[in-house]
């Protein structure tokens, strides 16, 4: 079966060369937080279940959660509603997960502050404090039986 005009979104952090134990831990915890979030994707759960899984695991491991960049719905455009934050927020609707919903879950965890900075090119994003951040992402679909990872 071929589908035309649909989008997915995915990301991976890759270490180049030798990296410190601290950076290895950052990457491992960020990837694990994505895995834990994906386990929350099932009919009847809510976006907050995904958010809570990421935030809880990050905090347990002493990492900051980037708050200005979040996951999102995906399908006919790369970025659609609903927002899928990596932290629990009472400032947004807590969307119920129903079969057919397609979302990108994308934890971004940092060693220092959660604050980001956009460089002069208007595209490049770095951590405001100059410390490292890791980012892993999958597009997933909610199915009658749970979660289908699409990327």
Backbone torsions as a table, in degrees:
resi	resn	phi	psi	omega
1	UNK	NA	135.3	-179.4
2	UNK	-117.9	135.6	178.5
3	UNK	-117.0	128.8	179.1
4	UNK	-105.8	141.8	171.9
5	UNK	80.7	13.0	177.6
6	UNK	-106.2	151.3	-176.7
7	UNK	-114.1	155.7	165.9
8	UNK	-131.2	173.0	179.1
9	UNK	-146.1	135.9	-179.6
10	UNK	-153.1	155.4	177.9
11	UNK	-154.2	153.7	176.6
12	UNK	-145.7	144.8	173.8
13	UNK	-101.8	130.6	-178.3
14	UNK	-123.2	131.2	176.0
15	UNK	-83.3	136.9	176.6
16	UNK	-113.1	124.4	-179.5
17	UNK	75.1	-163.6	179.5
18	UNK	-78.7	134.7	176.3
19	UNK	-127.8	157.5	-177.8
20	UNK	-69.5	164.0	175.3
21	UNK	-60.7	-35.1	-179.9
22	UNK	-62.6	-42.6	179.4
23	UNK	-71.3	-38.3	175.9
24	UNK	-60.2	-41.8	178.1
25	UNK	-64.4	-44.1	178.0
26	UNK	-54.6	-47.9	-179.1
27	UNK	-65.8	-43.5	-178.5
28	UNK	-64.0	-44.4	-179.0
29	UNK	-67.9	-39.5	179.6
30	UNK	-64.3	-44.4	178.3
31	UNK	-63.3	-43.1	179.6
32	UNK	-64.7	-35.9	178.8
33	UNK	-64.9	-35.0	174.5
34	UNK	-64.0	-45.5	178.9
35	UNK	-59.1	-43.3	179.7
36	UNK	-66.0	-37.9	178.2
37	UNK	-64.9	-43.6	-179.3
38	UNK	-61.0	-33.9	178.3
39	UNK	-63.8	-19.1	179.8
40	UNK	-85.4	-7.5	-176.0
41	UNK	-83.0	101.1	177.9
42	UNK	-161.0	150.7	-179.2
43	UNK	-54.3	137.0	178.6
44	UNK	96.8	-25.7	174.0
45	UNK	-75.4	175.9	-177.7
46	UNK	-127.1	165.5	175.6
47	UNK	-54.1	-37.6	-178.7
48	UNK	-61.0	-27.8	176.9
49	UNK	-66.0	-39.2	176.0
50	UNK	-65.7	-48.9	-178.6
51	UNK	-59.2	-44.5	-178.8
52	UNK	-63.2	-38.3	180.0
53	UNK	-63.6	-44.4	-179.8
54	UNK	-68.0	-52.5	-175.8
55	UNK	-61.6	-43.8	-179.0
56	UNK	-61.8	-44.4	-178.9
57	UNK	-69.9	-37.1	177.6
58	UNK	-62.6	-49.6	-178.7
59	UNK	-63.0	-41.6	178.3
60	UNK	-57.3	-29.7	-178.4
61	UNK	-103.0	11.7	174.0
62	UNK	72.1	27.2	-179.3
63	UNK	-110.2	151.8	177.8
64	UNK	-87.6	146.7	176.2
65	UNK	-100.8	120.8	175.8
66	UNK	-65.6	126.2	-173.5
67	UNK	-103.6	-19.6	-176.4
68	UNK	-81.9	-13.5	178.9
69	UNK	-124.6	128.7	-173.7
70	UNK	-135.4	167.2	172.4
71	UNK	-72.2	-178.3	-169.6
72	UNK	-169.3	165.8	169.0
73	UNK	-67.7	155.7	-179.9
74	UNK	-151.8	148.8	-179.9
75	UNK	166.4	-85.3	179.8
76	UNK	-83.1	-13.0	172.1
77	UNK	-142.1	160.9	-179.0
78	UNK	-68.0	-37.9	-179.5
79	UNK	-120.2	112.4	178.4
80	UNK	-130.1	171.6	170.5
81	UNK	-75.4	152.4	4.4
82	UNK	-89.4	160.1	170.9
83	UNK	-71.0	144.6	179.2
84	UNK	-126.7	82.6	-177.9
85	UNK	-71.3	158.0	178.1
86	UNK	-93.6	18.8	-179.3
87	UNK	-149.7	152.0	179.9
88	UNK	-77.9	130.2	-177.9
89	UNK	-134.8	131.6	175.6
90	UNK	-86.4	-1.5	-177.3
91	UNK	-91.0	11.1	179.5
92	UNK	-142.2	156.7	177.9
93	UNK	-62.6	141.5	178.4
94	UNK	-96.6	83.4	-173.6
95	UNK	-63.6	133.9	175.6
96	UNK	-78.6	138.1	178.6
97	UNK	-81.7	121.7	-179.0
98	UNK	-127.8	150.9	178.1
99	UNK	-53.2	135.6	-179.1
100	UNK	101.9	-20.4	178.0
101	UNK	-70.0	131.4	177.9
102	UNK	-119.5	125.5	-177.3
103	UNK	-135.9	155.0	171.2
104	UNK	-103.9	122.0	176.8
105	UNK	-102.6	123.8	-173.3
106	UNK	-143.1	79.6	176.1
107	UNK	-60.3	136.0	172.0
108	UNK	-128.7	112.3	-177.9
109	UNK	-117.7	150.1	-173.9
110	UNK	-131.8	153.6	178.2
111	UNK	-75.8	-30.0	-177.3
112	UNK	-114.0	-121.3	-179.2
113	UNK	-74.5	158.3	175.6
114	UNK	-80.9	-9.8	-172.1
115	UNK	-74.6	137.7	177.4
116	UNK	-112.0	167.4	176.9
117	UNK	-139.3	134.2	175.9
118	UNK	-95.1	126.8	-178.5
119	UNK	-74.8	171.1	-174.1
120	UNK	-58.2	-22.6	179.6
121	UNK	-73.2	-7.8	177.9
122	UNK	77.7	4.5	-174.7
123	UNK	-128.0	-45.5	-175.7
124	UNK	-72.1	130.3	179.9
125	UNK	-117.3	132.0	177.5
126	UNK	-130.1	165.8	174.9
127	UNK	-75.6	135.3	-176.1
128	UNK	-60.3	-32.0	-179.0
129	UNK	-90.7	1.9	177.6
130	UNK	80.0	1.4	179.9
131	UNK	-84.3	176.1	-174.7
132	UNK	-87.4	153.7	177.7
133	UNK	-136.2	149.2	173.9
134	UNK	-123.3	153.7	-174.8
135	UNK	-146.3	125.1	173.8
136	UNK	-131.1	145.4	-174.6
137	UNK	-151.9	142.0	170.6
138	UNK	-134.8	147.6	166.8
139	UNK	-91.5	130.5	-178.4
140	UNK	-130.5	153.3	175.0
141	UNK	-116.1	138.5	172.8
142	UNK	-81.4	126.3	178.2
143	UNK	-117.9	171.2	176.1
144	UNK	-57.7	-29.9	-176.7
145	UNK	-98.3	2.1	-179.9
146	UNK	133.7	-119.8	-171.5
147	UNK	-122.6	137.4	173.0
148	UNK	-118.7	117.6	177.7
149	UNK	-80.5	123.0	-175.4
150	UNK	-96.3	-16.5	-178.0
151	UNK	-119.4	NA	NA
